[in-house]
Amino acid sequence: MSGTGGPGEGEVRVLVVEDDPVAAAAHALYIGRVPGFTAVATVHSLAEATRALERTRVDLLLLDLGLPDGHGLRFARGLRAAGHPVDVIVVTSARDLAVVRESVSLGVVQYVLKPFAFPTLRERLLRYAEFRATAGEAAGQDDVDRAMAALRAPRPAELPKGLSAPTLDRVAALLRAAPEGLTAAGTAEAAGISRITARRYLEHLVDSGRAARTPRYGQVGRPELHYRWLAEAAAAAGSVSKV
C-alpha cells in the first residue's frame, strides 16, 4: 500500500484500488489535482483494500474490476452486505452492459471507461462532490431530480457540421504524436484527408482548448501555421489501458 500525503479537513478521502502500479499512481495524481479530493492510499489487490479500509476512514473507492485476487464488483457487493458506507466509482475497460447494470444495482455512483484523460475523471469527481453535498429534506420532486441529476454525465458536445468523431480522433492522435507540431498540409498527408479538411479539424482542436496554433516564418512569403497539442492535454492523455 502506498500513501499519498495527509488529507485536508473536509476533503473527500479516496482509496485507489488498481493492480497496475503505474496506473494507480496516475489515478492518485489526478485525484490530487481536483479541489476537495485527496488520495489517502493506493493498493493493488482486494486484500490490501480490505486492510486499508480497516485502518483508515475512506469516503470513496476508485475501484478497478480486474484485480489479482477477485472481481471488484464482488468486493463492492461484500461492502454493501456488511453495511460499509463507502461510495464507489468504477474505473475499468469492461464495456459489457450487464456489468454496468450490476454496478448500478450495487450503488456504484460513476462508471468510467479506460482509457480516460484527466478532464474526464475530474468531471466525474466534481459531479460526485455536488451529489455528496446534497443534504436535508427535499421540498418536492424537483429537489429529488436535481440531486439525482448531479451524478449524470453531460451529453457529449456536438461537433460542428461536417466534422466526424473518428476523423477528429485520428487528427488528435497525430497531433499528440508530434511534439514539434504539425501543419495542415502535414496533417492532411498523414490522415489521408484534404488540407482544407485537416485545417478545419485542427482549428476545432484549438477552439476547444486542446491545441494551440503559432505562425512560423520562412525566408519568403506568408507565415505557415503550426499546430501543437497543448501540454495539459498531452499529460491528460497519459491514461490507462488495462482492465
Stockholm file with secondary structure:
# STOCKHOLM 1.0

chainA/1-243         MSGTGGPGEGEVRVLVVEDDPVAAAAHALYIGRVPGFTAVATVHSLAEATRALERTRVDLLLLDLGLPDGHGLRFARGLRAAGHPVDVIVVTSARDLAVVRESVSLGVVQYVLKPFAFPTLRERLLRYAEFRATAGEAAGQDDVDRAMAALRAPRPAELPKGLSAPTLDRVAALLRAAPEGLTAAGTAEAAGISRITARRYLEHLVDSGRAARTPRYGQVGRPELHYRWLAEAAAAAGSVSKV
#=GR chainA/1-243 SS CEECCCCCTTCEEEEEECSSHHHHHHHHHHHHTSTTEEEEEEESSHHHHHHHHHHSCCSEEEECSEETTEEHHHHHHHHHHTTCCCEEEEEESCCCHHHHHHHHHTTCSEEEESSCCHHHHHHHHHHHHHHHTCCSCCSSHHHHHHHHHTTSCCCCCCCCTTCCHHHHHHHHHHHHTCTTCBCHHHHHHHHTSCHHHHHHHHHHHHHTTSEEEEEECCSSSSCEEEEEECHHHHHHTCCCCCC
#=GC SS_cons         CEECCCCCTTCEEEEEECSSHHHHHHHHHHHHTSTTEEEEEEESSHHHHHHHHHHSCCSEEEECSEETTEEHHHHHHHHHHTTCCCEEEEEESCCCHHHHHHHHHTTCSEEEESSCCHHHHHHHHHHHHHHHTCCSCCSSHHHHHHHHHTTSCCCCCCCCTTCCHHHHHHHHHHHHTCTTCBCHHHHHHHHTSCHHHHHHHHHHHHHTTSEEEEEECCSSSSCEEEEEECHHHHHHTCCCCCC
//
